[in-house]
Amino acid sequence: MGLLYYDDSEEPIHIDDLALAHLKVVIATKLRRNESFTVSWRHPDDDASGRSTIWLHPSIPLRFVFDEPTPPPLQQDRITAMANAANASGGITIAASDMLPGGATAVQPV
């Protein structure tokens, strides 16, 4: 289970390690270019119903925590799809299967 800490929230967003590894590459690339975008997800079935969206901007602190000490192999087509979504007005939407219970209500929707 991967964890994404957003801004000063003490509660992380729980995302599958592999999905978070791909997301990290896209986030780092976009923020390095000073490009802002959104990331959205539906809350897992075990959490309160609904969905959340966060606004990613270079001035907002982020921290990525992975369960596995070794980075997983990344799939270029998945990175490209996420990057293309980040460039669109809807931003990145994380698949429901990549969201893990316990993190859907970690941040308030932006």
C-alpha angles and dihedrals in degrees: 000000000000125000128211115196110202123200112317096330113132090203113079129217108245113225131164111266094240094048091046091051090056092043091051092058092052094044093049092048095048096044092046086059091048090246119147126206143152134260118200137182142172115245114255117256091252091059134063111297120258139060138272136213128194127195112227116209131160091248094057114088118237132183126190119205121187129193093214117069092209118067112243121240108271126223113224093207091057091049091048092050091050092046091051090050091049089055092053124082093251094057125207119331114198113220115251090237089061095054116090127208116267101040108067095092096039093108133029115246114263 
